[in-house]
Amino acid sequence: MGNKEYVAIFREETAELLDEIESSLLELEKDPSDLMIVGRIFRAMHTIKGSGAMFGFDAIADFTHHFETMLDKVRDGKASVTSDLIDLTLASCDYIHAMLDADGETVGDNVDPEVGEKLIASLQKLVGGHGEGDAGGENSPLDDCAKKSPSGQRAPVQDGGEKASAKEINVHYRISLLPTMEFFSGGNTVEQLIDELSLLGECTVFQHPGNKVDGGAGDNNDAWEILLTTDRGTDAVEDVFVFARSSCNISVTVLVTEDENHFAEHQKLGEILIARGDISPDDLSRVLAKQKRIGDLLVEEHLVSRSKVDAALVEQQMLQQASAKVGQTKTADSIRVAAEKLDQLINLVGELVVNQARLTQVSSKYDDPGLVEPVEEVERLTAELRDCVLNIRMLPIGTTFARFKRLVRDLSAELGKEVVLVTEGGETELDKNVIDQLGEPMIHLIRNCIDHGMETPADREAKGKPRKGTVRLSAEHAGANVVISVTDDGKGLDVEKILQKGIEKGLVRAGEDLSQKEIFNSIFMPGLSTAATVSSVSGRGVGMDVVKTTIERLKGSVCVAESVKNKGTTITITLPLTLAIIDGLLVLVEDTYLVLPLTQVEECVELTKEDIDHFHDRRMIPVRDQLVPYVRLRDFFAIPGKRPEIEQMVIVMVNGERFGLVLDDVIGEHQTVLKSLGWVYRNAIGLSGSTVLGNGEVALIIDVPDIMKVAQKEEKDVFAD
Amino acid sequence: MTKVEEKGELVAQYLSFILREENFAIEISKVREVLDVTVLTKIPRMPEYLSGVINLRGNVVPVMDLGLKLGMTGIEQTHNTCIMIVELEVEGETVDMGLLTDSVQMVIDLRNDDIEAVPKMGTGIDTEFIKGMGRQDEKFLIILDIDKVLAKEGRAVLQDNSDEIIGAEQAEAVTATA
């Protein structure tokens, strides 16, 4: 089992679990009495421990064991959740991370075992020094299980905590388990799995002797049936079997979802079963003839609960069909796929979209219903396939948000400020590539908020604000975009100071008449920082520039949406949902097709000769009382030909500034599959890529921020000469 | 490369083509396919020898005017004009590149004996780009080292527009993510 692949999976899984633990810990800090969270941490730790031992990460298994012991105390109410405890557990998570990154088999070079020992010692001290009691139980996950009977009912461990606060709906699962020899040789026991399941909820276990009747313990391949009642999702149940899946035949089936109303009207066994389609009425009458009396009798005698009879009946039903069901039980599976494979799939779908558009265009030339119909069907299927495939890569942004909680906690401690992070819209989904690259700019923004924006607690009180500052992270969909905003309730941007700095650094010319918004947005210029001192956190004037560059690279934009003195600042990032296929606006200059990313397009207006003459050929025009400068793409790209009488102007918004791109004709929206221009054109000016149109021609995708930058520079150069 | 032992001498295959009425050849193994000229989309603000991009079965492939690149006059499009698609290794990746030529002739076998060293001068083309002079019947062919012709492409342009590097990096990054 020392297989590298498994170890890689273990690393990945454990890293995820650690992230989960970390965010749970931070939640727990907010609400120390919530035992449900403790339970969640416990389960995650337990998984790490179990799989750590399985893959030979003994150091991790050992360490997590101590961690678990501590949590146990907390769960039993013998120790309370203090911020010291949270600090320690967070440090422990970091330590496990370090062990994970190290070579794993032994404690690696860059992991100091002393740190671990110290952590353990402090943990034990905190929860009331119970080191000795556990000394013998180092390998206790297995021992623990052995003490408990493998079959029969067990009380769910955090029953009180979960049920009390639970409005969750209980779900009954039937889990069938057929371990192979490999399962046992990998050091697994069924008891271990059952133990983990019993953490999720009420477990009923049945052991069915395998072919080798009465085989020796541990090497007989008995089939196991576990009926589990839990309010946790399928994922939690599936997670238990993550590592066993490869060596066991496992199927997890949802038997029934038990919400209270349902339960009331489903009092009769037979009705339930028929309603669920588990059995036919014929089956029922046969079963009822034998079983009904016994079941009812038992319940009447209060020997067993109603739900147990339910379970038993299902069990019996299951036994009758056991052989037939092994292969065909429906499993709610999820699989891990390499991101590379997904990229490949998306590329293929991209090509399909292009070719489908071509097919549609060709078929429109022939007025043949026999052709048009299948082509339309292909069009519909392609669109569905595209959405489906793109959806696979979508991840909720909440995964990134969770990381920032820790950042805020550490930063505010470091800077002596009290800050809470509030997140909203964590379920908003974004392309994985975008999310991956979003981390860095977000960190810069949050750092900035806390370092520059937030006042010290004392200052805040003096201003009559709550001691604790709030940083709000929110994400929401807006059309084909996702808008992420970072809001703080700090002191707001200091217009004067920014302007002064800008002039000092030569980024802004003295006497230049800038609107407040322009001044605000100049914080994104490289080299501008208003922090008086350079700290480890910020002040070097690099951060916001990085934010802007990264966001622009992702075809998005960032700007200061609002900033009010002593009220706070809101910075918004607008991002397209995906980078593989974007919504574009197809336009034409002479015979060159160009695509503008629709996310950046504000509106389209006409530019007539009168408009141009009115401003004496100066390249700006009033649009609804606001003067908008423009760039004529024909000139910018040196496209030969004569410009038409009436030109079109597409007004784009880049970093909060509007400017116009003048072109010949606007053709319409276009689903744009992004293609690179190829290596020789990687320095192309004002272009970010290309796409293939339905007619087979190549259209160029305009890099709006680049055009703005180059155009501004060129104009400055003219004056410099 | 197809190499056959023949009379004790190595034989390699080359594709011969015409650029501005002169005979050229490149190793056949570099050429993936030959296309009739199609719609070229010009990329603005790039050196003139970069003719633009074409749509090759859904992929966007850059095309270069080999005549201009080698310091001759540009290719005039006729019904003989061809685009040779060559495969290159660039920074560890295989990329396609289209080369605009006046016409593509045929595949020829050249023995080592048929290839003479590059004259120090007189070809009018950067000798670095030439692998040798091939003799076929009474004709001479200039055998191009296509990797060297294209090697400096990315960098050369970068120097021409050194102040646009930021924009270039952006475009590259977008390319990488797209």
Interface residues (C-beta under 8 A of the other chain):
Chain A: E351 V354 N355 N433 Q437 T549 E552 R553 L554 K555 L579 A580 T592 Y593 F636 F637 A638 I639 L674 K675 S676 L677 G678 W679 V680 Y681 R682 N683 A684 I685 G686 L687 S688 G689 S690 T691 V692 G696 E697 V698 A699 L700 D703 P705 D706 K709 V710 K713
Chain B: V39 T41 K42 I43 P44 R45 M46 L50 V53 I54 N55 G58 N59 V60 V61 P62 M64 V90 V95 D96 M97 L150 E153 G154 V157 L158 N161 D163 E164 I165 I166 G167 A168 Q170 A171 E172 A173 V174 T175 T177 A178
